[in-house]
Amino acid sequence: MYKSGFVSIVGRPNVGKSTLLNQLLKTKLVITSPTAQTTRNTVQGILTDDEAQIVFLDTPGVHKPQDGLGSFMNANALNSMLDMDAVVLVEPVDESVGKGDKFILSRLEKVECPVFLALNKSDLASKEHLMEKLIEWQSLFDFAGIIPISAKSGDNVDELVKTLKSVLPEGEAIYPKDMITDHPEQFILAEFIRERILYFTRQEIPHDVAIVVESWEENEKEISIMAAIIVDRPSQKGIIIGKQGAMIKKIREQARRQMTRFVGKTVHLELFVKVEKNWRNKTKYLKEFGYDEDDYK
Ligand SMILES: Nc1nc2c(ncn2[C@@H]2O[C@H](COP(=O)(O)OP(=O)(O)OP(=O)(O)O)[C@@H](O)[C@H]2O)c(=O)[nH]1
């Protein structure tokens, strides 16, 4: 039975939350949400595989308590945590437990879902030290589990995923399975690419060619997007790339211009084409697509 649910990653600044998220999603997806620090939970990323879909949510005021402990976990943040299926507290193994940590723990007492401790930066500690820390943390809070990880190297992160899956409720995927973020513009911008493909290739490419946004980096002035065009057959790939890449260049340039007009920011667009037979039936296809220099124009 498929499982799905919401997980929040919390912790002090600089403990490795972003690194962990990138490792979990195996992509350099960076989302800067204009709604951050509001009461709405924003989706930071979605991990989908054959067994489960885990939606990682940013709980406002928890993820980046840069205003100090005063505003840390205000009522909204606490409420938003109550709706989670699991919370992951990230703590670095190479720092001693301080006041800030104890404050977080006291707040986490109110959370009803399982709270896991990801003891991060395990690559910086000896086995003995790791064990000592594990025992120390165990005595401080009733964690549903403590998982030593290295967010940087990825060591044991799969164990964390397995653990999270074990507590998720049964249920269908909440978001489309090819989605890594709920960024609303992502779909509109992907449509610009699809539309240009159909325009230039006329009837040669079927309408259900897939556009997968593989990375999205945004700041106030510009957006950099890397997207994969997924087709069924090698012949379609040839058509889209065109002679010496002429076709894909045209598609990219026009789609990029439309995007720039639409978002009012400079858009950098990189496109590549992947052939994936029966991609519609594959739930895991997103993960399987790596960056391929040869396909890149
Ligand atoms: N050695 C080691 N360094 C790590 C590991 N995880 C994260 N780091 C480093 O720790 C620093 C902070 O990591 P971030 O992922 O930015 O931490 P964060 O918790 O997201 O920080 P904020 O964005 O300030 O909340 C970076 O320099 C990372 O490279 C790890 O497993 N091992």
The ligand as an SDF file (V2000), in Angstrom:
LIG
                    3D

 32 34  0  0  0  0  0  0  0  0999 V2000
   31.0720   18.0350    7.5530 N   0  0  0  0  0  0  0  0  0  0  0  0
   29.7680   18.2140    7.3130 C   0  0  0  0  0  0  0  0  0  0  0  0
   29.2990   19.4360    7.0560 N   0  0  0  0  0  0  0  0  0  0  0  0
   27.9700   19.5980    6.8300 C   0  0  0  0  0  0  0  0  0  0  0  0
   27.0760   18.4830    6.8410 C   0  0  0  0  0  0  0  0  0  0  0  0
   25.8480   18.9580    6.5950 N   0  0  0  0  0  0  0  0  0  0  0  0
   25.9540   20.2860    6.4150 C   0  0  0  0  0  0  0  0  0  0  0  0
   27.2360   20.6810    6.5560 N   0  0  0  0  0  0  0  0  0  0  0  0
   27.7680   22.0280    6.4300 C   0  0  0  0  0  0  0  0  0  0  0  0
   27.1850   22.8540    7.4110 O   0  0  0  0  0  0  0  0  0  0  0  0
   26.9720   24.1620    6.9150 C   0  0  0  0  0  0  0  0  0  0  0  0
   25.5300   24.5710    7.1030 C   0  0  0  0  0  0  0  0  0  0  0  0
   24.7000   23.7700    6.2930 O   0  0  0  0  0  0  0  0  0  0  0  0
   23.2740   24.2660    5.7650 P   0  0  0  0  0  0  0  0  0  0  0  0
   22.6670   23.1060    5.0770 O   0  0  0  0  0  0  0  0  0  0  0  0
   23.3830   25.5380    5.0540 O   0  0  0  0  0  0  0  0  0  0  0  0
   22.5520   24.5190    7.1750 O   0  0  0  0  0  0  0  0  0  0  0  0
   21.0640   25.0450    7.4340 P   0  0  0  0  0  0  0  0  0  0  0  0
   20.6300   24.3580    8.6710 O   0  0  0  0  0  0  0  0  0  0  0  0
   20.2330   24.8900    6.2390 O   0  0  0  0  0  0  0  0  0  0  0  0
   21.3310   26.5400    7.7450 O   0  0  0  0  0  0  0  0  0  0  0  0
   20.2990   27.7820    7.6490 P   0  0  0  0  0  0  0  0  0  0  0  0
   19.9910   27.9400    6.1930 O   0  0  0  0  0  0  0  0  0  0  0  0
   21.0820   28.9030    8.2150 O   0  0  0  0  0  0  0  0  0  0  0  0
   19.1120   27.4030    8.4810 O   0  0  0  0  0  0  0  0  0  0  0  0
   27.3970   24.1400    5.4570 C   0  0  0  0  0  0  0  0  0  0  0  0
   28.7060   24.6480    5.3680 O   0  0  0  0  0  0  0  0  0  0  0  0
   27.3680   22.6660    5.1070 C   0  0  0  0  0  0  0  0  0  0  0  0
   28.2840   22.3260    4.0910 O   0  0  0  0  0  0  0  0  0  0  0  0
   27.6240   17.1890    7.1230 C   0  0  0  0  0  0  0  0  0  0  0  0
   26.9480   16.1570    7.1530 O   0  0  0  0  0  0  0  0  0  0  0  0
   28.9720   17.1260    7.3440 N   0  0  0  0  0  0  0  0  0  0  0  0
  1  2  1  0
  2  3  2  0
  2 32  1  0
  3  4  1  0
  4  5  2  0
  4  8  1  0
  5  6  1  0
  5 30  1  0
  6  7  2  0
  7  8  1  0
  8  9  1  0
  9 10  1  0
  9 28  1  0
 10 11  1  0
 11 12  1  0
 11 26  1  0
 12 13  1  0
 13 14  1  0
 14 15  2  0
 14 16  1  0
 14 17  1  0
 17 18  1  0
 18 19  2  0
 18 20  1  0
 18 21  1  0
 21 22  1  0
 22 23  2  0
 22 24  1  0
 22 25  1  0
 26 27  1  0
 26 28  1  0
 28 29  1  0
 30 31  2  0
 30 32  1  0
M  END
$$$$
